[in-house]
Amino acid sequence: MAQVYFDDVKEGQDIPTLEKTPTNRTLVQWAGASGDFFELHYDKEFAKTMGYPNVLVHGRLEAAYLTQLLTDWAGEKGVVKKMSVQYRGNAFPGQKLLIKGKVTKKYQKDNENIVELEIFVENPEGQKITPGSAIIALPKK
Amino acid sequence: MTTDSRKFAKTLDEVKTYLGKKREESMEIDGTVIRAYCECIGDPNPMWKDTAPPGLVTTAMISSGAMLIGVPLLYKRSVAGGADWEFFKPIKKGDTIHTSHEFSELQEKASDKGPRLLMVYKSSHKNQKGELVAISTNTIMNY
């Protein structure tokens, strides 16, 4: 993937979208890798007792997808400095999730070339289930 | 068999007694840890050979330990509310990351659906040289 440079970034531009379809297998892998064994993410009967029709995709897995969106775009010379997310909706295994971002601001501060982004996970109904924001430092040409 | 691994408190005061409680943990970041993370999320980027992706500290193995502080819940339903992370240095293969988690804040909120608690956990992550590599905040909503 070609390196993105601060000079070429425009406020309002979309960054390349990632597509992810986490499955039950992904959730089990995530539980093992992350140490989060909360039953809500692998036991359907338990999920039903909490009022959900199925197990839920871990919010942190969605956040992991968002970090990948940022590192893919920032490239080898870019640095992800900050990221924040709010978990507002639910994602279920088998759903195709779109991981998206848009540049909201660019400026120079303390000798760094800073880009601010709006980021979010979009479910198949087009809802922004996990909105957030991020700050990245990019190289200059 | 369906299990429920959570602990419950009888009163809000009981939850409050956990405020300020901490837990420390350490993790060696070897190639297996980085590979397991990248394989799970589907990130084949060749950058992640000797450097760990930032998502590793923010979302994966390292920050889930906050739950091990064992703060009991007051209400039946609990979900992650939000989180933020600040990254100061990359984590390299071979690093040992020492994390300190703290149950730092408890907010009571009223909503249409009844009372809810916001439980805030703050974590700091240092490498074996004592350098701060990241800080993170996770909020759990209990209702």
HADDOCK unambig.tbl for C-alpha pairs under 7 A between the chains (distance, minus, plus):
assign (segid A and resid 26 and name CA) (segid B and resid 40 and name CA) 6.18 0.50 0.50
assign (segid A and resid 29 and name CA) (segid B and resid 40 and name CA) 5.96 0.50 0.50
assign (segid A and resid 30 and name CA) (segid B and resid 40 and name CA) 6.27 0.50 0.50
assign (segid A and resid 33 and name CA) (segid B and resid 36 and name CA) 6.52 0.50 0.50
assign (segid A and resid 33 and name CA) (segid B and resid 37 and name CA) 6.38 0.50 0.50
assign (segid A and resid 33 and name CA) (segid B and resid 60 and name CA) 6.74 0.50 0.50
assign (segid A and resid 33 and name CA) (segid B and resid 61 and name CA) 6.02 0.50 0.50
assign (segid A and resid 34 and name CA) (segid B and resid 60 and name CA) 4.39 0.50 0.50
assign (segid A and resid 34 and name CA) (segid B and resid 61 and name CA) 3.87 0.50 0.50
assign (segid A and resid 34 and name CA) (segid B and resid 64 and name CA) 6.52 0.50 0.50
assign (segid A and resid 35 and name CA) (segid B and resid 61 and name CA) 5.91 0.50 0.50
assign (segid A and resid 35 and name CA) (segid B and resid 64 and name CA) 6.33 0.50 0.50
assign (segid A and resid 36 and name CA) (segid B and resid 64 and name CA) 6.15 0.50 0.50
assign (segid A and resid 38 and name CA) (segid B and resid 5 and name CA) 6.98 0.50 0.50
assign (segid A and resid 39 and name CA) (segid B and resid 4 and name CA) 6.62 0.50 0.50
assign (segid A and resid 43 and name CA) (segid B and resid 2 and name CA) 6.77 0.50 0.50
assign (segid A and resid 45 and name CA) (segid B and resid 2 and name CA) 6.69 0.50 0.50
assign (segid A and resid 46 and name CA) (segid B and resid 2 and name CA) 6.21 0.50 0.50
assign (segid A and resid 50 and name CA) (segid B and resid 77 and name CA) 6.21 0.50 0.50
assign (segid A and resid 59 and name CA) (segid B and resid 80 and name CA) 6.61 0.50 0.50
assign (segid A and resid 60 and name CA) (segid B and resid 59 and name CA) 5.16 0.50 0.50
assign (segid A and resid 61 and name CA) (segid B and resid 59 and name CA) 6.88 0.50 0.50
assign (segid A and resid 63 and name CA) (segid B and resid 59 and name CA) 6.66 0.50 0.50
assign (segid A and resid 64 and name CA) (segid B and resid 55 and name CA) 5.15 0.50 0.50
assign (segid A and resid 64 and name CA) (segid B and resid 59 and name CA) 5.92 0.50 0.50
assign (segid A and resid 65 and name CA) (segid B and resid 41 and name CA) 6.70 0.50 0.50
assign (segid A and resid 67 and name CA) (segid B and resid 54 and name CA) 6.94 0.50 0.50
assign (segid A and resid 67 and name CA) (segid B and resid 55 and name CA) 5.55 0.50 0.50
assign (segid A and resid 68 and name CA) (segid B and resid 43 and name CA) 6.97 0.50 0.50
assign (segid A and resid 76 and name CA) (segid B and resid 47 and name CA) 6.79 0.50 0.50
assign (segid A and resid 81 and name CA) (segid B and resid 86 and name CA) 5.81 0.50 0.50
assign (segid A and resid 81 and name CA) (segid B and resid 87 and name CA) 5.06 0.50 0.50
assign (segid A and resid 81 and name CA) (segid B and resid 88 and name CA) 6.93 0.50 0.50
assign (segid A and resid 82 and name CA) (segid B and resid 85 and name CA) 5.64 0.50 0.50
assign (segid A and resid 82 and name CA) (segid B and resid 86 and name CA) 4.44 0.50 0.50
assign (segid A and resid 82 and name CA) (segid B and resid 87 and name CA) 6.13 0.50 0.50
assign (segid A and resid 83 and name CA) (segid B and resid 84 and name CA) 5.63 0.50 0.50
assign (segid A and resid 83 and name CA) (segid B and resid 85 and name CA) 5.36 0.50 0.50
assign (segid A and resid 83 and name CA) (segid B and resid 86 and name CA) 6.64 0.50 0.50
assign (segid A and resid 84 and name CA) (segid B and resid 83 and name CA) 5.65 0.50 0.50
assign (segid A and resid 84 and name CA) (segid B and resid 84 and name CA) 3.91 0.50 0.50
assign (segid A and resid 84 and name CA) (segid B and resid 85 and name CA) 6.22 0.50 0.50
assign (segid A and resid 85 and name CA) (segid B and resid 82 and name CA) 5.43 0.50 0.50
assign (segid A and resid 85 and name CA) (segid B and resid 83 and name CA) 5.44 0.50 0.50
assign (segid A and resid 85 and name CA) (segid B and resid 84 and name CA) 6.25 0.50 0.50
assign (segid A and resid 86 and name CA) (segid B and resid 81 and name CA) 6.01 0.50 0.50
assign (segid A and resid 86 and name CA) (segid B and resid 82 and name CA) 4.04 0.50 0.50
assign (segid A and resid 86 and name CA) (segid B and resid 83 and name CA) 6.51 0.50 0.50
assign (segid A and resid 87 and name CA) (segid B and resid 80 and name CA) 6.47 0.50 0.50
assign (segid A and resid 87 and name CA) (segid B and resid 81 and name CA) 5.18 0.50 0.50
assign (segid A and resid 87 and name CA) (segid B and resid 82 and name CA) 5.28 0.50 0.50
